[in-house]
Amino acid sequence: MPTLLNLLAGVSLLVWGTHIVRTGILRLYGADLRRVLRRSISHRFSAFVAGLGVTGLIQSSTATALIVAAFAGQGLIGTAPALAVMLGADVGTSLVTVILSFDLSWLAPLLIFVGVTLFLTLQATNVGRFGRILIGLGLIMFALQWISVAAKPFVQAAGVKVIFASLTGDIVLDMLVAALFTMLCYSSLAVVLLVAALASLHVIALPVALGLVLGANLGSGLLGMLSTLRSPPEARRVTLGNFLFKLIGCVIAMPLLLHVETWIDTLALDKAREVVLFHLGYNIALALLFIFWTEKIARVAERLLPARRVADNPSLPRHLDPSALTTPTLAIANAAREAMRIGDVVEDMLNGMLTVMKTNDRALAGRLRQKDDIVDELYTAVKLYLTQISREALDDKEGRRWADIVSFTINLEQVGDIIERVLIDLEEKKIDKHRSFSDAGMAEICDLHARLVANLRLGMSVFLNGDLKSAQELLAQKVLFRDLERAYADTHLTRLAGNTLESIETSSLHLDLISDLKRINSHICSIAYPILEEAGVLARTRLKEPEPATPPDDDPVPAKARNGKAEWSKRKPKAA
């Protein structure tokens, strides 16, 4: 039992090390890597090289597949160039496998020591995050040594020999076992390294190892398809085409495997080296075979997964790319873009609200109230998306931006709720009763509304750019709006005193309306607070400092101290 636990611990450590390296590089360099992929799609060979280079860094063709599929789903890359990227990604993974298969036992302790030192001392910086990557690399190398040591006594067990004996002579079974194990480990790299380690210990024969390598490649293709099941068809075409590459490659390689095994035996290499070189050669052969067939496979994928012709649902998020969650900087930018969409919907509601006030359009009021549901759903989507971003991976600036987006969307959601209640009041108190505002009252409402829309646009600009001067202007507009609301409430009461019929009929609605507009404006102007607070120009309170208390009159008491000496004051005698 201890031997089995040691072996399982080594395999787990190998998978965990690959996970740390992949997520660490994506968090640190993910935005740059995505930019490289987007700029390298003009030609199939440049796309191939980009996929090779990016996957060589992140050590996961599945992670590359998710990034490229997300680009395809957003219409930023076509299916054919995306498939060329994936061919390069598979070669990149096999190159990393070859590098990690060398005896780097001397390097593992050094990488772990340097990585832990950097991570603990400079955790909040990019240097500290790079230390995390070094820890992952060290763990991978250490795990391979651990597996080699733990497997030696494990090989002698009779039960183990029976298990591995069942994998001999049936290539299909070997492939299925490796494919399943790859999906469980979420890494074909870890599985191929494990197979190489077991082959070097003679736990498995070379034919079994080669079948397992084919299965690991097939499993990575299945893993990509499963990871994009909920994505649009344009995104799923990429993982489907990549899976077709691997499936066709396995079908071609199966009858040739015996000849390949004979040729590999003539090389007289170490068994582990033979396994990783076969993995590299197999993926290079696939790339050479299919690099000129990407358009044809892309057309097959497009026929199997046609685009869905459905009406655009405005309540569905457009910028919340799940594959960007491993790159916090990019994920926060996506959340900010979606938050701006909420602002656009709120602006449409504000503009439509004024039309309802002027025309008593009940149908328009109903459509505008439905838009509040859109605001609520987008707000929920942004909030849930932000909660999936690892807070540990955010530096101070990114953490503040994360909080700003949350605050911005909360304020917009509350603005939407207020507008919905205003529309209900208009229907019940104005449209149903066929009432109208007085000309003077309507002019006041139009003035406040125009200022409100202008402040919303200014607030969205402040949120997007973080400009201090604009934030100060927005806060000044809040004070001006409050003063206007009070002034217009007073003029309305003056019109009531003059017995103006329209003012009397709509008095309650009018006062509630300008009060609601002020509340909306307060939520909008709250956008400026984080920028002003960070700049140190925001007062902690609007209350005036209290006046010094008048000292008692009966006896002399110390009023205040200056330069260490007490000053005394006496009360004036009371008037008779």
MOHUHU-V712265 format. One record per residue. N is the residue number from 1. PSI is psi in whole degrees, 0 to 359 (* if undefined). Layout:
# MOHUHU-V712265
N_PSI + N_PSI
This chain:
# MOHUHU-V712265
1_313 + 2_324 + 3_317 + 4_319 + 5_322 + 6_319 + 7_317 + 8_324 + 9_321 + 10_318 + 11_318 + 12_320 + 13_324 + 14_315 + 15_318 + 16_321 + 17_317 + 18_325 + 19_317 + 20_316 + 21_316 + 22_310 + 23_324 + 24_316 + 25_322 + 26_321 + 27_324 + 28_319 + 29_11 + 30_316 + 31_318 + 32_319 + 33_320 + 34_321 + 35_321 + 36_316 + 37_317 + 38_328 + 39_357 + 40_29 + 41_6 + 42_333 + 43_148 + 44_326 + 45_321 + 46_324 + 47_320 + 48_313 + 49_320 + 50_316 + 51_321 + 52_312 + 53_315 + 54_316 + 55_329 + 56_331 + 57_312 + 58_351 + 59_35 + 60_112 + 61_334 + 62_318 + 63_319 + 64_319 + 65_319 + 66_321 + 67_311 + 68_321 + 69_322 + 70_319 + 71_316 + 72_321 + 73_332 + 74_3 + 75_17 + 76_345 + 77_143 + 78_166 + 79_317 + 80_307 + 81_329 + 82_323 + 83_326 + 84_321 + 85_319 + 86_327 + 87_317 + 88_325 + 89_320 + 90_321 + 91_322 + 92_318 + 93_318 + 94_326 + 95_318 + 96_323 + 97_318 + 98_316 + 99_315 + 100_347 + 101_346 + 102_159 + 103_97 + 104_34 + 105_329 + 106_336 + 107_332 + 108_309 + 109_323 + 110_315 + 111_319 + 112_316 + 113_310 + 114_318 + 115_314 + 116_319 + 117_313 + 118_319 + 119_320 + 120_326 + 121_329 + 122_47 + 123_325 + 124_2 + 125_170 + 126_329 + 127_318 + 128_322 + 129_326 + 130_326 + 131_325 + 132_322 + 133_318 + 134_323 + 135_316 + 136_316 + 137_317 + 138_321 + 139_323 + 140_311 + 141_320 + 142_322 + 143_321 + 144_320 + 145_317 + 146_315 + 147_318 + 148_317 + 149_316 + 150_332 + 151_340 + 152_307 + 153_335 + 154_328 + 155_328 + 156_345 + 157_137 + 158_321 + 159_324 + 160_319 + 161_324 + 162_318 + 163_310 + 164_337 + 165_332 + 166_346 + 167_359 + 168_139 + 169_356 + 170_97 + 171_321 + 172_317 + 173_317 + 174_317 + 175_318 + 176_319 + 177_314 + 178_322 + 179_317 + 180_318 + 181_324 + 182_318 + 183_326 + 184_322 + 185_344 + 186_32 + 187_114 + 188_331 + 189_312 + 190_321 + 191_315 + 192_319 + 193_322 + 194_316 + 195_317 + 196_318 + 197_318 + 198_325 + 199_322 + 200_335 + 201_3 + 202_26 + 203_324 + 204_149 + 205_165 + 206_317 + 207_321 + 208_318 + 209_318 + 210_321 + 211_322 + 212_324 + 213_316 + 214_318 + 215_325 + 216_319 + 217_318 + 218_321 + 219_324 + 220_326 + 221_318 + 222_321 + 223_318 + 224_320 + 225_318 + 226_326 + 227_342 + 228_21 + 229_325 + 230_5 + 231_164 + 232_162 + 233_324 + 234_326 + 235_320 + 236_340 + 237_326 + 238_310 + 239_329 + 240_314 + 241_320 + 242_321 + 243_322 + 244_320 + 245_309 + 246_322 + 247_314 + 248_320 + 249_319 + 250_319 + 251_320 + 252_321 + 253_332 + 254_310 + 255_342 + 256_356 + 257_325 + 258_317 + 259_322 + 260_320 + 261_318 + 262_318 + 263_321 + 264_323 + 265_329 + 266_341 + 267_337 + 268_45 + 269_172 + 270_143 + 271_320 + 272_320 + 273_323 + 274_321 + 275_311 + 276_328 + 277_325 + 278_318 + 279_316 + 280_313 + 281_321 + 282_315 + 283_327 + 284_319 + 285_319 + 286_317 + 287_315 + 288_327 + 289_321 + 290_357 + 291_332 + 292_2 + 293_12 + 294_322 + 295_320 + 296_316 + 297_325 + 298_320 + 299_323 + 300_315 + 301_323 + 302_327 + 303_320 + 304_330 + 305_75 + 306_155 + 307_141 + 308_125 + 309_86 + 310_155 + 311_146 + 312_125 + 313_108 + 314_344 + 315_353 + 316_135 + 317_146 + 318_340 + 319_0 + 320_79 + 321_115 + 322_328 + 323_345 + 324_355 + 325_334 + 326_353 + 327_88 + 328_320 + 329_315 + 330_321 + 331_320 + 332_321 + 333_320 + 334_318 + 335_323 + 336_320 + 337_319 + 338_325 + 339_324 + 340_328 + 341_321 + 342_319 + 343_322 + 344_319 + 345_318 + 346_321 + 347_320 + 348_320 + 349_319 + 350_314 + 351_319 + 352_329 + 353_319 + 354_322 + 355_320 + 356_320 + 357_322 + 358_324 + 359_353 + 360_38 + 361_102 + 362_321 + 363_318 + 364_321 + 365_320 + 366_318 + 367_322 + 368_322 + 369_329 + 370_332 + 371_337 + 372_329 + 373_323 + 374_315 + 375_316 + 376_317 + 377_320 + 378_321 + 379_316 + 380_319 + 381_316 + 382_317 + 383_314 + 384_324 + 385_317 + 386_325 + 387_342 + 388_351 + 389_131 + 390_116 + 391_333 + 392_332 + 393_358 + 394_136 + 395_183 + 396_317 + 397_315 + 398_324 + 399_320 + 400_321 + 401_321 + 402_313 + 403_324 + 404_319 + 405_318 + 406_313 + 407_318 + 408_313 + 409_325 + 410_315 + 411_319 + 412_322 + 413_322 + 414_325 + 415_317 + 416_319 + 417_319 + 418_317 + 419_320 + 420_317 + 421_323 + 422_318 + 423_322 + 424_317 + 425_320 + 426_320 + 427_317 + 428_322 + 429_347 + 430_306 + 431_312 + 432_327 + 433_6 + 434_47 + 435_163 + 436_152 + 437_153 + 438_160 + 439_317 + 440_319 + 441_320 + 442_324 + 443_321 + 444_317 + 445_318 + 446_322 + 447_313 + 448_321 + 449_317 + 450_319 + 451_324 + 452_314 + 453_318 + 454_320 + 455_324 + 456_315 + 457_321 + 458_320 + 459_321 + 460_324 + 461_318 + 462_317 + 463_321 + 464_317 + 465_337 + 466_31 + 467_126 + 468_318 + 469_318 + 470_323 + 471_320 + 472_320 + 473_321 + 474_320 + 475_325 + 476_324 + 477_331 + 478_317 + 479_315 + 480_318 + 481_321 + 482_319 + 483_321 + 484_321 + 485_318 + 486_318 + 487_317 + 488_329 + 489_321 + 490_316 + 491_327 + 492_317 + 493_326 + 494_319 + 495_325 + 496_319 + 497_333 + 498_7 + 499_38 + 500_123 + 501_311 + 502_321 + 503_323 + 504_316 + 505_324 + 506_18 + 507_309 + 508_315 + 509_319 + 510_312 + 511_320 + 512_322 + 513_312 + 514_332 + 515_319 + 516_322 + 517_322 + 518_321 + 519_318 + 520_316 + 521_325 + 522_318 + 523_319 + 524_315 + 525_342 + 526_342 + 527_331 + 528_340 + 529_313 + 530_321 + 531_317 + 532_322 + 533_319 + 534_325 + 535_350 + 536_24 + 537_9 + 538_125 + 539_146 + 540_332 + 541_152 + 542_358 + 543_142 + 544_152 + 545_137 + 546_146 + 547_149 + 548_137 + 549_141 + 550_126 + 551_159 + 552_156 + 553_339 + 554_316 + 555_156 + 556_134 + 557_155 + 558_124 + 559_312 + 560_160 + 561_134 + 562_125 + 563_34 + 564_0 + 565_139 + 566_132 + 567_147 + 568_146 + 569_151 + 570_151 + 571_142 + 572_148 + 573_145 + 574_151 + 575_145 + 576_*
